[in-house]
Amino acid sequence: MTGVIKGTGASVPSYILENKDLESLVETSDAWIRERTGIERRHIAIEETTVSMAARAAQEALEEAKLSPEQIDMILVSTMSPEDIMPCTACQVQREIKASHAVCFDLSAACSGFVMAYVTACAYIEAGIFQNILVIGSECLSNVTDWSDRGTCILFGDGAGAVVVAAEEGTGYLPAIYSDGARGEALTLKSRPNHKPFGEESPGEEETPCYIQMDGQAIFKFAARSIPQAIEEVIRRNRLHKGDIAYYVLHQANERIVEAVAKRLGEPAYKFPMNMREYGNTSSASIPLLLHEMKEQGLLHSGDRLVLAGFGGGLTWGTAILTWK
Ligand code: ACO
């Protein structure tokens, strides 16, 4: 058995924050942001939440897959901006969409999370454990962004994307997924301090920032180096060639990273669709959001082979190949 994407869905907040609007928050400019990142605007949650966007995206994906919520065996949500630690986002989505037979849990791998969740779903299907799995990336990064830090606040946006992965006869692809905890401090989102009631309070504990902090240049270099290698590796592992790949669906962090990856691979720019101009970096939502848009725009055809590629905090990164239904 293998996992096949049977439906996609997306949900983004209605409120739009333009680059120009950021000029009143931090010392930056529309021109700088466009030139360095390719981002023009981002959607920011006002009424929406990580759960509500995930649930809407999931419902849309289910409709396309022609499955009822009760037919879903598992819900996997990738997020680094959950509303609550417990219950997890996946369980809250289950409640919203009434997927009463699903087993639900969240997966935390930052911006690589959607690729990791997709690979996990395929593994459950290939092992014969489950038939129909909802894989969701949903983020309210505006909640965890330091809006006084120009190095990060210009980058992020909110949104959700979902896919239904269903079992079909056939053989799957091997992924190429990696982590390097030793380099984790380059991109962090610290949790609230853990109080140690029986230990000594560490000095300055209460000042720990609970916002995304990033060494932008280090992350840029990491992505531009690791992602071409991981793409070459996943193609090699599956005995394919670059000519067999219709599109590379990369995490949407920065247009310059995507262009650098294309150049290193020697592949044409049209194979690297992008949408961060409209949404900014939505972490684990960016790949399913882009997949959904590509489908809506009629870019995807039956039999097309796609490479999904994610990278982010942890550090984590990885690639997976799929054939479009
Ligand atoms: N507006 C204006 N000037 C700025 C801004 C800003 N928003 N931010 C930084 N600058 C200044 C810097 O202070 C610096 O000034 P200086 O030369 O006087 O010291 C100058 O611009 C250049 O700064 P750099 O950090 O070198 O700019 P760079 O070209 O590297 O772009 C950026 C910064 C956009 C953050 C880039 O490093 C990047 O995109 N990195 C990857 C980030 C990323 O992808 N993160 C997410 C991956 S994982 C995840 O999605 C969670």
Boltz pocket constraint, residues with backbone or C-beta under 6 A from the ligand:
constraints:
  - pocket:
      binder: B
      contacts: [[A, 27], [A, 28], [A, 29], [A, 32], [A, 33], [A, 36], [A, 37], [A, 110], [A, 111], [A, 150], [A, 151], [A, 154], [A, 187], [A, 214], [A, 215], [A, 216], [A, 217], [A, 219], [A, 220], [A, 253], [A, 254], [A, 257], [A, 281], [A, 283], [A, 311], [A, 312], [A, 313]]
      max_distance: 6.0
